[in-house]
Amino acid sequence: MRFTRSLCLAFFGLSCVTTSSLAFQTHPSPTSSKRFSTTQSSNLVLHATSKKKKELPVYEITSKQELDDYFADKQERFRKKNGDIDYDTLLKQLSVKGDTQILGSKDTDFYHPVLKLLHDRRRNKSPLTPVDQIREDGRKVALIVEGGGMRGCVTAGMVGCLYYLGLENTFDVIYGSSAGTIIGSYFNTRQLPWFGPEIYYDSLTTAGKRFIDSKRLLRTLGLGLLDPRLIKDVLIRRDFGKPVLNLDFLLKDCLQKDKKLNWEKFVEMSKLQPIKVVASGLKSEKSVVFDMANGGFNNLEEFANAAHGSCLLPGIAGPLMNYDANASKTNTPKFFVGNDVDRDGVEPLADALIFEPLPFRTALREGATDVVVLRSRPDGTDVTGKTSIFEKLIFRRFFKKKNKLKNIYKYMRRHGQKRIYAELVLELNEATRGDGDKSMMAIAVPPGSKEVTRLETRREEIFDGVRRGFARAYDALVEDPNERGRGMEVAKQVLPDEILDYDPLAIDAGDMSAFEYYLKDMAAKGEPVQLPKYAGLTAEEANLPR
């Protein structure tokens, strides 16, 4: 249905907010000027020109202080008639962009201190150290992995590059937010270069409505009865219907079965390079962290539930995930699903994006001396996102009506989650340039790079996103300056075009990479696939620069 697709696109920050706009383009452009093509009537073009004259000014913010002043609205530019701040207009005129391309730039000799530390550790073959000990260099380096729904394919490519360059053992701890938790876990178990990323370009792109069912967005708005296809769902599941985004498919069917995480390796690595799951605690109103050391999870199912909380997009991914701190005393599950749960010791959880989408502050607070942040959104792109009527309705229904979380609803309506994201990006911009805290650096794909949307499911688009992430990480992290700019060339060697030649649904590879299974199957049939010379090898194995 066009209307349902329009709702989905509007909710996730794209330009399309009306049914009619979908009639003119298959994939709506994020710029309003492209809504009207040259084939439309002159009246429409004139109307667009007229609207353009009324466009509000955009304020480019480049520092945290500027951002604080902007949201305080000291100049009273964004006021309602009653004198209150109009946060929707304030957000509409705000622009904050990532700026980290100094890393790996051919135009500078800048060598970030954190990058030098990684190279020194690799060169000296510094071993992973038990979590209760400190390495000889006295530093503790944290890897921060951002998610962002299907956009996390970009950071999946980045961790693949870390593995390719032999940097996997230079990190002491991994923090994942949202889908970054899943990406970080496959990096942690070294299920690379293909197995882990395949969850993106094989499993999720072929899942169909088992993973994403956009028609159910009407139900999230409380309008399920308007769609005949949802009437049965509304009548049978009065408390909460099937979600738009089915996290159970990702975290049960994929993570625990079809693309099973190597739990034995995970447990082993938890003693040397633990992974920490960051989610938003809606009762405590702050970031919360789960790991094996603090008893947050002790088995794969509990880890998946913690990740569920970290990935839970409010309103479209089903009811809240709850963590019961008293579970061990009552012999009940640590994690359980449900809305409006008000019990002592129970923390309702939602996506890390609410309080700390880039959890480097948590890492520093927990003892990290240095951090590397992998971002999934391109530099040069406004990271604040704009609001829509559908987002407002969903937040009101989910936070205020269903879960009685008035403070969280107020925070979201004032765009607190977008402000914190902008603040974190600005802080990382400064640190990456070497102007601020020199113990932090961030990696993001270059300005102008195609941005993967949260709900993208086209296999080629996701695969390209993985490659772009790999390429950018290579250019930013490779030690030999003569190698800078060759990232995409190397990415196509490690992640060859032939990956798109097989049908993921026709392969049951078990614990093996689907691509590896495909290659062996074709060879057994006497039709070996001709691959790039270094496909599947690390730089060290191929004796190439790293």
N, C-alpha and C positions, 0 to 999 in steps of 0.2 A: 504494500500500500504506500502511495506517495506520501500521504499525511504522516504515517508512522515513521518513514525514513526521514522526513523533514524534522520530526521531533528529535530523532536520534542525532542528526547532524547539528541541530541547534544546541542541544544539550552539551555536546562535546566541543563547542566553541567554533564551529565552522560558520560560514556566512549565511548559509541557507536557513531561513526561518519561516518561509512561506511555501505553501504547496505550489504556487505558480512558478516560483523560481526554479523548482526542480524540472519543470517542463522544458527549460532552455538548456540544461547542461546535465550530463551524467554524473560528473564529479564536481560539485560546486566549488568555485574559487573562493579563497578567503578574502578577496578584495571586491568591494561593492561595484567598482567600475566595470567588472567583467560580467555582471548580471545581465547586461543588455547587449546582445550581439548586434552586428551590422545588419542582420536579416530582420530585425524587429522594426516596428513602425517608428516614424520620426517622433511621434508624440512621446513614446517611451524614452527615446534618447534625450529629448528636451527635458522631460521630467527628471531624468538622471542628472543632467547638467544643472538643473535648478536645485536639486538636493545637494549637489556637490558644493554649491556656494554657501550652503548652510552648515557645512561640516565644521565640527568643533576643533579647536586647536589640540594638538597632541604634545604632551610634555615628556620629553626624553629625560629620564632620571638615571644618573650614573654613579650615585653614592648613597650609602645608607642614610647619611644625614639629610640629604635631599629627599629621600623617600619618607623619612620620619616627618619632615616639615610638610611634605605633600599631603600625607594622610591626616595631619593635624589641621590642614586647610587654614593656616594662619592668615592667608590673604582673602579668605572667605569667597573663593571662586566657585565653590560647589555647595551652595546652600539652598535649602528648601524655603518655602515662604515662612515656616515657623522657626527658621534659624538653624535647624538641624543640618548636619552634613548629608548631602545626597551622594552616598557611596557608589551608586550605580554610575552616575555621571562622572564621578571622580575616577572610577576604574576605566570607564570608556575613553578618557583622555590621557590615560597613563601608558607609558611605554618603557619597559625595562628589558634590556637585551644582554645575552651572554657575550663575553669578549675574552676568549682564551687562546686565540690563534697565534700568540707569541710563541707558544710551545711548538717547536719543530719548524719555525719559520726560517726560510732561507735568507731573510733580510736582516737577521740579527744573530749575534753570537751568544745571546742570553742562554744561560744554563741554570735551570731552576735547582735550588738546593735539594729539593725532595727527589727530583729526577737523578741528580748526582748520587744521592744516597742509594737509590735503587740499583743504579749501574755499579756502584762500589760493592754492594752486597752480592750481586750476580758475579762480578769479576772475582771476588774473593771467595765465592762459593759458600757464603754465609748460610749455615744450616738453619732450618726451622727449629725453634727452641720451645721446650715445654712452657705452657702458659704462666707458670709460677716463676719463670726465670727471665732474665733480660739478656739480649744478645750482646756480643762484645762491643758493638758500637754504641750501646746504651740507649738506642732508639726503639720505639714501638710504632710501626707503620700500619695504618688502617686503610683498607680499601673500601670505598663507599660506592655502592652500585644502585643507581636510580632505575626505577621501572617505568611506569607510565602506560600500562596496558600493553597493547601490541607494539607500541613505540619502543618497548624494552628490547626489541630485536636489535636495536642499535648498540645498546650496552652489552648485549650477548656477543655481538661481533667484537667489541672492545676487549672483553675478557678472553676471547679466543686469541686475540693478538698478544695479550700478556703471556699466554701460554706459549704461543709461537716464539716469542722473543726470549723465553726462558726466565721470565720475571715472576713466575707463580710463587716461588719460595721467598721472594723479597718482602712479602706482606706477613704481618703477625696476626691480623684479625680482619674479618670481613663483616661489613654491615650492609644489610639489604633493606631497601624500602620498597613496599609494594611488589611489583613483579621482579624487582632487583633481588629480592630474597631468593626466588627460584633460579635466576641467572647466577647469583653468587654461589648457590649450593652445587650446581654442576661444575663450576670452576673449582670449588673446594674439593670435590671428589675427582677432579681431573678427567671428567668424562667429555673429553674434547679430542680433536677439533670439531667433530661433526655431531656426536650423540646429543650433547646438551642443546646446541642451537636448533636441532631438528624438532624440538618441542614447539618452536615458533613456526618454522616454514614447512613442516610436515604435519604435525599433530593439530595445531590450532587452525590452520588454513583449510583443512579438509573436514573439520568437525561439523560444519553447517550449524543447524539450530541446536545441536547438543551443547554448543558453547555460547553462541550469541544468537538471540532471537529478538530482533528489533520490534516485532509486533507487540511484545509485552511491555513496551514503554508506556502505553496507554494505561496499563494496570498500575504502574508506579505513580501515575498522576491521579489515581482514583477514578479513572474513566473506563475501566475494563468493560462495563456493560455496553459501551458504545460500539464495541467490536464484536460481532457475532461469534468470532473464533475464540473469544475469551470468556463468554458467558458461563460455560461449564467450569472453567478455572475459578471464576469469581464465586460461584455457588458452592463449589467443593472446598476451596481453600480460602475461606473468608479472612483468616488472619493475615496470611501472606501467600501470594501466588508464586508461580515459577518466575525466576528473575530474568531480566534481559541478559545479564552476564552470569553464566553458570560456572562458578568457581569450582564446584565439585568435579566438573569434567577435567579441569586443569590439574587439580590437586589430589584427586582420587584416581581417575582413569589414566591420566598421563603420568604424574609424578610417582604414583605408587604401583602402577601396573605397566602400561604400554611403554613408557620411557622411564623405567624405574630408577630412581636415585640409588646409587650404591651406598646403602646405609652402613655397611661395615666400614667402608672407607671414610664415610662421614664421621662416624664415632671415633675412628683413629685420628682423623684430622682435628677433631674437637679438642684434643689434648695439645695440639701444636699450632693450629690456625683456625680457631673457632669461628663459626658464622653466627651472627646475631641478627635476630629478626626485629625490626622496628615497626611498631604500629602506633595508632593514635588511641590513647585512653580517654574515653568520652566522659567518664566520671571524674577522674583525676585531672582532666583537661590538660594533658601533656603527653609527650612521647613516652612509650613504654617499651622495654627491651626484653626479649626472650632468648635464652640460650641454654645449653645443656648444663653449664656450670651453676646457673641460678635456679635450676629445676624447672625452667619454663617448658621444656620438652625433653622426653627421654626415649622416644621411639619415632619412627617415621610418621605414624598417624598424628601424633601430637605436633611434630614439626609442621606437617601440612596444615593443621588447624591454626597454628600460630601464623603461618604464611597467609592463610585465609583471612585472618583479621587484618594483616598488613595490606592485603590486596583489595579489601572490600570497599568498592566505590559506593558511597552513600546513595541509597534509593534505587539503584539498578542491579545490585549484586545480591539481592536477598536480604533477610534479616541479619541483625548484628551477630558477630561472633563474640562470645563472652568467655572471660578467663576467671576461674574460681581459685583464688589463692588458698582456700580452705579445703580443697579437694582431697588432699592426702589425709586430712582428719576425718572426713565424712565418707571416704571411699566412693567418691563420685568422680565423673570425668572432669579433667582440668578445663577442657574447652567444650562449650555447647552453644548451639544456635538459638537465638530468640530475641524478640524485641521487648523493650520496657521491662527489663529485669532489675529489680531493686532489692538486692540482698547484700548483706555484709560480706566483704571480701571478693565480690564479683565486679570485675572491670569490663564494661562493654567496649569492644574494639572496632575500629574502622581504619580505612586506608591511611597510610603514613603521610599522605599529602596534606592532611588537615593541620598537623603541627610541625612536622619535620620531614619534608619530602627528600631532602639531601642531608642525612643525619650525621654530618661531620661534627656538629657541636656535641652530640651525645658521645661520639668516639673520643673527642678530646677530653670531655668530662670524665670518661671512664679510663683515662690513662694513656691514650695515644699521644705520641709526640709529633707525629707527621701524618698527613692524610692525602690520599689520591682519590679524587671524586670523578666517577664516570657519569656524565650527563647524557640524557637521551634526546634532549631538544637541541636543535641547531643553534649555534651562535648567530647573532644578527636577527633573531626572531623574538618578537615580544613575548615574554614568558608569563605575563600576567593573565592572559586569557580574558575574555569578556563574558559578561553574564547574559542570561536570556530568561524570558518569562518561564520557560519550562524548568530551568534550573531552580528558579525561585519556588515554583510550585512543588517540585520534588523535595527540596530541602525542607520546606514548611511541613509537608506531609510526613516525611521520614523522621526528622529530628523533633519537631514540635508536637505533632499529633500522635505518631506511633510510639515514640520513645521518650516523650516528656523531657527532652533535653533542651530546655529553653536557652541556657547559656551558649550551648553549641550552635543552636539555630541563630542566635544573635551574632555570634562570632562569624558564622558563615555569611550571613546577610550583610555584614560589614566587610566582607571579603578578606577576613583575617588570614585564610589559607593562601590566598593569592598574594597578600602582602608579605607573608613569611617566605614564600617561594622567591619572590622578587628580592627580598633582603638577603637570602642565602646566596642567590646568584651574584648579586653585587659584591658581596663579601669575597666570593670565590674569584670574581674578575680581578679584584685588587690583589689578592694573594697570588694568583697565577702570574700576573705581570711582575711580581716581586716588589710591589709597592706597599703591600700590607703585611699580613702574617706570612712569613716565608716558609712556614711549616705546612702550607696547604697548596695544592694545585688541582685544577680541574681540566678535564678533557671533554670537548664537545665537537661535533662535526662542523665544518666551515659554514659561514653565511651563504645563503643561496642553496644549501642542500635541501633536497626534498624532505619534508617532514612527514613521518608516518603517523597516521591518526591512531587514537586509542583503540578503535574498533576495526582497523584494517584487517581484511582476511584474504586478500589476493596474494597467492603464494609468491609470485615474482616480486611484488612490492616488498614483502617481508624479507625475502632473500636479499634483495638489493639493500635493504636497511642494515642487515647483518654485515654485508660487505662494506658499506659506508662506515660503519662503526669500526670494523677491523682496519680499514685504510687510514682513518684519522688517528687511531691509536698508534699505528705503525709510524706515521709521520711525526707524531708528537713524542714518541718514546725511543725510537731507534737511536743507538748511540753514535753511529757513524753519520756525520752531517751530510755526507754525499748521498746518503740514502733518502733524505727528506724529499717528499714529493712522489715517491714510488709506491706509496701505500696501496693504491688501488691495483697496481700491477701485481703486487705481492698477494693481495686479497684474492685475486682471480686465480692465482696458483693454488692457494690453500683451500679456497672455496670455489672450485671450478664450475663452469656453466653446466657440466654434465649432471650436477646435482638436481637440476630441474628436468632431467630426462626420464626419471622413474615416477611411477604413481605411488604415493605413500600408502594409499588404501589397499594396494595390491601386495604389500610387503608385510610380513610378520617376522620381524627380525629378532624378537626377544631382547636379550641384553646387548645385542650388537647394534651398531649404527645402521640405520636403514640404507644409507649410501654404501657403506662397506658391504652389507649383505647383497645389494644390487650388483656391485662390482664382482663379487665372488660368483654370484648366480650367472651373470653374463659370461664370465670366464669359463664356467662349467659347461655352458651351452656352446662353447667354441666361438663366442662373439665378444672377445675382450674389449673393454672400453679404453680408448686412448686418452689418457689423462695428461695434464701438464706434468712436467718432470718432477716437481717438488710437492705435488698434491698430497696432503695429509701428513707431511713431515714438519717438524719444528725447524727453526733456523739452524740450530746446533746440529741436528741430524743431517740437514742438507749442506752443512758447511757454508752457510750464507751469513751475511752481515746481520748483526742483531744489536 
